[in-house]
Amino acid sequence: MPIFIVKKTETGISTYDFLQKKLPAAPPAYLKQLLNKGKVKGIQGVLHGDELLKVGNRIRLPDSSRLLELLSVPVPLFQSLSILYETREILVVDKPAGLVIHSSQGHEQDNLTLRVAQLLAERGAKYAVAPVHRLDLETSGPVLFGKGKRACSQLGQMFMRQEVEKYYLALVAGKIAGSGRLESQLTAKGKKKQACTDFRALVRNEQASLVELQLQTGRQHQIRRQLAEQGHQLFGDRRYRGPCPPGLPRMFLHCFRLAFIDPFSAAQVAVEAPLPDELAAFLPQVDIRFP
């Protein structure tokens, strides 16, 4: 039985519009028939086509081979991209958790780079595109792509010179200090390298702390490892033994801001990605309210 949960970004749309979004291959007449026959239900019962939805609403559809067939029709991958910023040389997209950036074993048919390439191919672009930095599989947030070899080279050098400010939001176990700097030696490719992260607690209690972090260096799993060393493991981080309550579907780490000077126009750029709905929805469970 197909069940959908209404996200924060879908609040206020009608049930019919919601179904069109979730079932793009379904004919409008079929969707109207489902609604008219009372086959689309929420917690309180039958939903009408013009009924406005709220975040967290559960939409339940009937079991039917026709419906399953429509749900299985592939939607172009680029349609699921959220573009945060774009110029002639730069494209910044919002990476969801669980999506790898590059093609790798088991992810050849769907990865962020492929989605971006499909989008640009649909536009008729002739140049190559590539990401100039990375986020872990379970981390969400903005990823910057260069359009063409020259742009990739310039942007890559900008990252190597550490001219990009990267800010994260993390939910950690326990009550962390109000602010400070995490400095340690982390092993990377068999060598010890200096790692530095600034942090500031936004909201905290004895159970958990919502923390803003700014990377000063870029070591693998830097935030996760340094916080674990301090006894403040990330919620949902199984690898470093963080708390994994059943109501949290993923690791609570989100890159929410990239700031840099555009090397092509000299404009100051600040790109922000909102906290994903599934993370925001979990915060009340640890008695934390995010503004």
C-alpha positions in Angstrom: 0.0 0.0 0.0 1.7 3.2 -1.2 2.1 5.8 1.6 3.5 9.4 1.2 4.4 11.9 3.9 3.8 15.6 3.1 7.0 17.6 3.4 7.4 21.1 4.7 7.9 22.4 1.1 4.6 20.7 0.1 2.5 22.4 2.7 -0.5 24.2 1.4 -0.9 22.4 -1.9 -4.1 20.5 -2.7 -4.3 16.7 -2.6 -4.8 16.6 -6.3 -1.7 18.7 -7.0 0.2 16.5 -4.5 -0.8 13.4 -6.4 0.2 14.9 -9.7 3.7 15.6 -8.3 4.1 12.1 -6.9 2.6 10.4 -9.9 3.7 12.4 -13.0 3.0 9.5 -15.3 -0.7 9.2 -14.2 -3.4 10.7 -16.5 -5.4 13.5 -14.8 -8.6 11.6 -15.3 -7.2 8.6 -13.4 -6.2 10.8 -10.4 -9.6 12.4 -10.3 -11.2 9.0 -10.4 -9.2 7.9 -7.4 -10.3 11.0 -5.5 -13.9 10.8 -6.5 -14.2 7.2 -5.4 -12.7 7.9 -2.0 -9.6 5.8 -2.6 -7.1 8.5 -1.3 -7.1 8.6 2.5 -5.4 10.4 5.3 -5.4 9.7 9.1 -8.9 11.3 9.4 -10.3 9.4 6.5 -11.1 10.2 2.8 -9.2 13.1 1.3 -10.8 15.4 -1.3 -9.0 16.8 -4.3 -9.2 20.4 -3.2 -8.2 19.7 0.4 -5.0 21.6 1.4 -2.3 19.5 3.0 -0.1 20.2 6.0 3.4 19.0 6.8 3.5 15.5 8.3 0.1 14.5 6.7 0.1 10.8 5.7 -1.4 10.1 2.2 -2.5 6.5 1.7 -3.2 5.1 -1.7 -4.9 1.8 -2.6 -3.2 -1.4 -3.6 -3.6 -1.8 -7.3 -1.4 -3.1 -10.1 -2.2 0.0 -12.2 -1.1 2.3 -9.5 2.1 0.4 -8.9 2.8 0.5 -12.6 2.5 4.3 -12.7 4.7 4.6 -9.6 7.4 2.6 -11.3 7.6 4.8 -14.4 11.0 6.5 -14.1 11.1 10.3 -13.9 14.0 12.1 -15.5 16.7 12.4 -12.8 17.4 16.0 -13.4 13.8 16.9 -12.4 14.7 16.1 -8.8 17.5 18.6 -8.7 17.2 21.7 -6.5 19.3 24.6 -8.0 20.5 27.0 -5.3 22.6 29.3 -7.4 23.7 29.6 -11.1 25.9 31.8 -13.3 27.5 31.2 -16.7 30.4 29.4 -15.0 28.9 28.1 -11.7 26.1 25.8 -10.7 25.3 25.0 -7.1 22.7 22.3 -6.3 21.3 21.0 -3.1 22.5 17.4 -2.5 20.1 15.2 -0.5 21.4 12.7 2.0 21.9 9.2 0.5 23.0 10.4 -2.9 26.6 10.0 -3.9 28.3 12.8 -5.8 30.4 10.7 -8.2 29.7 7.5 -10.1 30.9 4.5 -8.1 30.1 0.8 -7.7 26.4 0.4 -7.2 25.8 4.1 -8.1 26.5 4.1 -11.8 22.9 4.8 -12.8 22.1 7.6 -10.2 24.5 10.1 -8.7 24.6 13.9 -8.4 27.0 14.4 -11.2 24.9 12.4 -13.6 21.8 14.3 -12.6 23.5 17.6 -13.3 24.9 16.3 -16.6 21.4 15.3 -17.7 20.0 18.7 -16.8 22.6 20.5 -18.9 22.2 18.0 -21.7 18.5 18.7 -21.7 19.3 22.4 -22.1 21.6 21.7 -25.0 24.8 22.6 -23.2 28.0 21.4 -25.0 30.5 21.7 -22.2 31.5 19.2 -19.5 30.5 19.7 -15.9 32.2 18.5 -12.7 31.9 19.0 -8.9 34.8 20.8 -7.3 34.3 19.5 -3.8 32.5 16.7 -2.0 30.1 15.9 0.7 29.8 12.5 2.4 27.0 10.1 1.3 24.9 10.8 4.4 25.5 14.6 4.4 23.1 17.0 2.7 23.7 20.5 1.4 25.1 22.6 -1.4 27.6 21.2 -3.9 29.4 23.5 -6.3 29.9 22.4 -10.0 32.0 24.1 -12.6 30.7 24.5 -16.1 33.6 23.6 -18.5 37.3 22.9 -17.9 38.3 26.5 -17.2 35.6 27.0 -14.6 36.4 23.7 -12.9 40.1 24.6 -12.7 39.5 28.1 -11.3 36.9 26.9 -8.7 39.1 23.9 -7.7 42.0 26.3 -7.1 39.7 28.5 -5.0 38.9 25.5 -2.7 42.5 24.5 -2.5 43.4 27.9 -1.3 40.7 27.5 1.3 38.8 30.6 0.1 35.4 29.0 0.5 33.6 29.3 3.9 31.7 26.1 4.7 29.1 26.0 7.5 27.3 23.0 8.9 24.4 22.2 11.2 24.8 19.1 13.4 22.8 17.6 16.3 25.2 16.0 18.8 24.7 14.0 22.0 24.9 15.8 25.3 25.4 19.4 26.3 28.3 20.8 24.4 30.3 24.0 25.4 28.8 27.3 24.2 31.5 27.8 21.5 35.1 27.0 20.7 37.5 25.4 18.3 38.2 21.7 17.8 41.9 21.1 16.9 43.4 17.6 16.5 45.6 15.4 14.4 43.5 13.1 12.1 44.9 10.2 10.1 44.4 10.7 6.4 45.9 8.2 3.9 48.3 6.9 6.5 49.5 10.4 7.6 48.6 12.6 10.5 47.2 15.9 9.4 46.0 18.9 11.4 42.3 19.4 11.5 40.5 22.5 12.7 36.8 23.2 13.2 35.1 26.2 14.9 31.7 25.5 16.6 28.9 27.4 18.2 26.0 25.9 20.1 22.7 27.3 18.9 20.4 25.4 21.2 21.3 22.9 23.9 20.1 20.8 26.8 21.4 17.8 28.8 20.2 15.4 26.1 21.4 17.1 22.8 22.9 20.2 21.3 22.2 21.8 17.9 25.6 23.1 16.7 26.8 25.4 13.9 30.2 24.4 12.7 32.7 26.1 10.3 35.4 24.0 8.7 38.9 25.5 8.7 40.4 22.4 7.1 38.9 19.6 5.0 39.8 16.2 6.3 37.7 13.1 5.7 34.9 12.8 8.2 36.4 15.7 10.1 33.3 16.9 11.9 32.2 13.4 12.8 35.6 12.3 14.1 36.3 15.5 16.1 32.9 15.6 17.8 33.2 11.9 18.6 36.6 12.5 20.2 34.9 15.1 22.4 32.2 12.6 23.5 29.5 14.5 21.5 28.8 12.0 18.7 26.4 13.0 15.9 22.9 11.7 16.1 22.4 9.0 13.5 26.1 8.4 13.0 26.4 4.6 13.4 30.1 4.6 12.3 31.2 6.7 15.3 28.7 5.3 17.7 26.3 8.2 17.8 22.7 7.8 19.2 20.4 6.4 16.6 16.8 6.8 17.8 14.1 5.2 15.6 12.5 8.5 14.7 15.7 9.8 12.9 16.0 8.3 9.4 19.6 9.6 8.7 22.7 11.1 10.1 22.0 14.7 11.5 24.7 16.6 9.5 23.8 19.2 7.0 25.9 21.8 5.1 23.7 24.9 5.1 26.0 27.6 3.7 28.8 28.1 1.2 30.3 31.6 1.0 33.0 32.7 -1.5 34.0 35.4 -4.0 33.1 34.5 -7.5 36.5 34.3 -9.3 34.8 35.3 -12.6 32.8 38.3 -11.6 34.4 39.2 -8.2 30.9 39.2 -6.7 30.4 38.1 -3.1 28.3 34.9 -3.1 26.5 33.2 -0.1 24.5 30.1 -1.0 22.3 28.6 1.7 20.3 25.3 1.8 17.5 25.0 4.3 17.5 22.3 6.9 15.9 19.2 5.4 12.4 18.4 6.6 13.3 15.1 8.0 15.9 16.7 10.3 13.7 19.6 11.3 10.9 17.2 12.1 13.1 15.2 14.5 14.3 18.2 16.7 11.1 18.3 19.0 11.9 14.7 20.0 15.0 16.0 21.8 13.2 19.1 23.1 15.0 21.5 20.7 13.3 24.2 18.7 15.1 25.5 15.6 14.3 29.1 14.6 
